Amino acid sequence: MEKKKLDYASAGVDIEAADQAVDKIKKLAKATFSDAVLTGIGQFGGFYKPDLGGVSSPVLISSADGVGTKLKIAFMTGRHKTVGEDLVNHCTNDILVHGARPLFFMDYFATGVLCPEVAADVVEGLSNGCCNAGMALIGGETAEMPGFYQAGEYDLAGFIVGLVDQDKIINGSTIKAGDTVIGLGSDGLHTNGYTLARKIVFDIAGLKPDDMIDALGMSAADALLAVHRCYLRPIMKVLEQYEVRGMAHITGGGLRGNLVRILPNGLQAIIKTGTWPVPAVFDYLQQTGGVAKADMFQAFNMGIGYVLVVAEHLAENVVETLKSSGERPYVIGTITEGAKDIILKD
């Protein structure tokens, strides 16, 4: 009996599906291109020629991240466009805290069996996020690895590069006692705390994604898939007018775990937890799961997605500038002398 010949398709890799996905991705990525992009999708590398006009000492700032187990909600619902936008916005906020303007973005999408429609939906979200941030999606990797992922699942990661003038880098080193802490409202969970949130909603409450949560006036899926906000435009407007001494993106670890990263030694932030409205989704999760307040603040952003630290005499002007940009700013605390820490007070 003649031995059957083995090929890539019989091993589980569909080259034709990959080609279909790449064709769709090329069109979506091209929508983000500017004159600075010198190559199309499909080269071995992406070429980007930055405009350095007005920048005396250019510094590139980069970051990489993922979406975490929020992807599980996308798998459960078949809704894949928002996670791509989540990823771009998360990465943009991460370099924004140092004053960097995003230049370009690259992604890594890996799955067991490639579905061109799913890949295109994810990249559509990436493209939307990049367009909103004014940066280019110049390349990435789409990997098909049979047997490595559960059926219908994938992993997603992003890589961002931004530009800042060295004299304008913000890193918290100039923060002083007496400075004011301003928080910007989040739209739900953003991309953190989903392991706990999924356990509460689907295991403890026993809900399905399309089930309504009366207390929220929306389905479980809508509540959990709310897009991670991008703070780029309002923050850049502030930076054009005022000195900002420090900024923090409130992600995993909450206010305490992220704001402390920018504090100089010998200073602490006193945060008054009643100074901003906590979105109803967090009240629902806390009550349904019986989660202690301290654990809620460690796992979730609790309604504050981004923080600025400014001199006290500038706080009112900064708040008004943020409001004029459509933001929801709140004066949530102050900087005092003491052991480096974040103190949450009722």
Protein Blocks (a to p, Z undefined) as FASTA:
>chain_A
ZZddddfklnopafklmmmmmmmmmmmmmmmpcfklmbdehiabdcddddfehiabdcdd
dddddebjmlmmmmmnopaklmmmmmmmmmmmmmmmnopacfbdcdddddfbdcfklmmm
mmmmmmmmmmmnopacfbdcddddehkacehiacddddddddddfklccehlmgcehiac
dddddehjljghklmmmmmmmmmnopafklccfknopafklmmmoccddfklmmmmmmmm
mccfbdcdddehijmlmmmmmpcehiacdddfklcccdfklmmmmmmnopafklmmmmpg
nopabdcdddfklmmmmmmmmmmnopacddfbdcdeddddddddZZ
